[in-house]
Amino acid sequence: ANNRAAAQARGDILLFLNNDTVTTGDFVTPVLREFDADPALGVVGPMLANRDGTFQLSSGLLPTVRVECVDKVLYSLLRRRWGPAMRYAERARRGRTVQWVTGAALFIRSDVFRQLGGFDERFFMFFEDKDLCARALRKGYRVKYVSTPSLTHLGGGSSGTRREEIEKIYRQSQIVYYEKHRPKVEQAFMKVYLRLAGKAPEE
C-alpha cells in the first residue's frame, strides 16, 4: 500500500506515518530543514514518545546477531521503564546519524525512494524499514534521527493484538532480512536459534 501511495505522490519528500501516531506539534518543518541542509541525507526519522510521554526507541544500528542481542536487553529494560536505560537510549540517539529509523514515522526523498524501488514487498510487516535504510546507506545516502518530540506512537495500530500471528510474521521478516543482508554464518545461527527456541516460522 505504501508503494502504491508513493507512486501517486508528487512531493520531493515522502512521509510514511503509521495510523497509531498522534501529532502534538509541527514535526515536519524541522525535518525539511535537515533535508535542505544536507543533499546527501536520504532518510530522516523524528523522535517518538510512548503514550505516557516517555522516550521510545526508534532508531539505531542495523540488525546483526550481536546488535540484536544487545538491543533485546535494552528493549527489555526500556519496557520496564528502567531510568538509566531510558536516559542512555535518549542521549545516545538524540539528533545524530544512525543506520535505521522506524517506519512508524519515516521521511525519505522521493527520488531516493524510487531509485531504491520502494519497500521490498517480501516484507509484509517488520524489518521493511531497516531494509530500506540499509539499501539507502549502500547507495551512499545518510540516515538521520532528529530530536523533534512532537509525535506519540501508541503502538499496535498496524499489527493488532493477535500475538502468535504477529510473532510468526516478525520471524519470517527477520529471516528474509538476514538472507538479504547478513553473511551465511549469521543466517545459519539465526535459523538454529529460532528452531531451538521454538520460534521458527513454517517454511
C-alpha positions in Angstrom: 0.0 0.0 0.0 2.8 2.4 0.8 4.5 1.7 -2.5 1.2 2.4 -4.3 0.7 5.6 -2.5 4.3 6.7 -3.2 3.8 6.1 -6.9 1.0 8.7 -6.8 2.8 11.2 -4.7 4.2 14.4 -6.3 6.3 15.9 -3.5 10.1 15.9 -3.2 9.9 14.4 0.3 7.7 11.4 1.2 6.4 10.8 4.7 5.3 7.4 5.8 3.3 7.7 9.0 1.6 4.9 11.0 -2.1 5.2 11.8 -1.3 4.8 15.5 0.6 8.0 15.8 -0.6 11.3 17.3 0.9 14.6 16.4 1.5 17.2 19.1 3.2 19.9 17.1 4.9 20.7 13.8 7.4 17.9 13.4 7.6 18.3 9.6 9.3 21.7 9.2 12.4 20.8 11.3 12.8 17.6 9.2 12.5 19.5 5.9 15.3 21.9 7.1 17.5 18.8 7.6 17.0 17.7 4.0 17.6 21.3 2.7 20.9 21.5 4.7 22.3 18.1 3.5 21.9 16.9 -0.1 23.4 13.5 0.9 20.7 13.0 3.5 18.3 10.3 2.2 16.2 9.2 5.2 15.1 11.0 8.4 13.1 9.8 11.4 11.7 12.2 14.1 11.7 11.4 17.8 8.8 9.4 19.1 7.3 9.2 22.5 5.2 6.5 24.2 1.6 7.3 25.2 2.8 8.2 28.7 5.3 10.7 27.2 8.4 8.7 27.9 11.1 8.2 25.2 10.5 5.5 22.6 13.5 3.7 21.0 13.0 4.3 17.2 16.5 4.3 15.6 19.8 2.5 15.9 22.3 0.2 14.3 21.2 -2.2 11.5 20.5 -5.8 12.7 23.3 -8.3 13.2 23.3 -11.2 15.7 25.4 -9.1 18.1 23.3 -5.9 17.7 20.0 -7.8 18.2 21.3 -9.5 21.4 22.3 -6.1 22.8 19.0 -4.5 21.7 17.0 -7.3 23.2 18.4 -6.5 26.6 17.9 -2.8 26.1 14.3 -3.2 24.9 13.5 -5.3 27.9 14.9 -2.6 30.3 13.1 0.1 28.4 9.8 -1.8 28.6 10.3 -1.8 32.4 10.9 2.0 32.2 14.2 1.5 34.0 15.6 5.0 34.4 19.2 4.5 33.5 18.3 2.6 30.3 15.7 5.3 29.3 18.3 8.1 29.8 21.0 6.2 27.9 18.8 5.5 24.9 17.6 9.1 24.7 21.1 10.5 25.0 22.6 8.0 22.5 20.2 8.8 19.7 19.4 12.5 20.1 20.0 14.3 16.7 22.6 12.0 15.2 23.4 9.9 12.1 22.1 6.4 12.6 21.7 3.3 10.4 17.9 2.9 10.6 14.8 4.8 11.7 11.4 3.3 12.3 8.8 3.1 9.6 6.3 4.4 12.1 7.4 7.9 11.0 9.9 7.9 8.2 10.8 10.7 5.8 12.6 9.9 2.6 13.5 11.8 -0.6 11.0 10.7 -3.3 13.8 10.3 -5.8 15.8 8.1 -3.4 12.7 6.0 -2.7 12.1 5.4 -6.4 15.8 4.8 -7.0 15.6 2.0 -4.4 12.5 0.6 -5.9 10.4 1.4 -2.8 9.8 -1.0 0.1 10.7 -4.6 -0.6 7.3 -6.3 -0.7 8.7 -9.6 0.6 8.4 -7.9 4.0 4.7 -7.8 4.8 5.5 -6.2 8.2 8.6 -5.6 10.3 12.2 -5.1 9.1 11.0 -3.3 5.9 12.2 0.0 7.4 15.6 -1.4 8.3 15.9 -3.0 4.8 15.0 0.3 3.1 17.6 2.2 5.3 20.2 -0.5 4.6 19.7 -0.1 0.8 19.8 3.8 1.1 23.1 3.6 3.0 24.6 1.2 0.4 23.8 3.9 -2.3 25.7 6.5 -0.3 22.8 8.3 1.4 22.8 9.2 5.1 20.1 8.2 7.6 19.5 10.6 10.4 17.4 10.7 13.6 16.3 14.1 14.8 15.1 15.1 18.2 11.7 16.7 17.4 9.5 15.4 20.2 6.2 16.1 18.6 4.9 12.6 17.8 3.3 10.0 20.1 3.5 6.4 18.8 0.8 4.4 20.6 1.9 1.0 19.1 -0.1 -1.9 17.8 -2.2 0.1 15.4 -0.9 -1.8 12.4 -0.2 -5.2 13.9 -3.3 -5.6 16.0 -3.5 -7.9 19.0 -3.0 -11.5 17.6 0.3 -12.2 19.3 1.1 -15.6 17.8 0.4 -14.4 14.3 2.5 -11.2 14.8 5.3 -13.3 16.2 5.2 -15.5 13.1 5.3 -12.5 10.7 8.1 -10.9 12.7 10.3 -14.0 12.4 9.6 -14.5 8.7 10.7 -10.9 8.1 13.7 -11.4 10.3 14.8 -14.4 8.2 14.3 -12.5 4.9 16.4 -9.6 6.2 19.2 -11.9 7.3 19.2 -13.8 4.0 19.3 -10.5 2.2 21.9 -8.5 4.2 23.9 -10.8 6.6 26.6 -13.4 6.0 25.7 -17.1 5.8 27.1 -17.9 9.2 24.7 -15.4 10.8 21.8 -16.7 8.7 22.5 -20.2 9.9 22.9 -19.1 13.6 19.5 -17.2 13.4 17.7 -20.2 12.0 19.2 -22.6 14.5 18.4 -20.2 17.4 14.7 -19.8 16.2 14.4 -23.6 15.9 15.8 -24.3 19.3 13.6 -21.5 20.8 10.5 -22.9 19.1 10.1 -19.7 17.2 11.0 -20.8 13.7 8.2 -19.9 11.2 6.9 -22.5 8.9 8.8 -22.9 5.6 
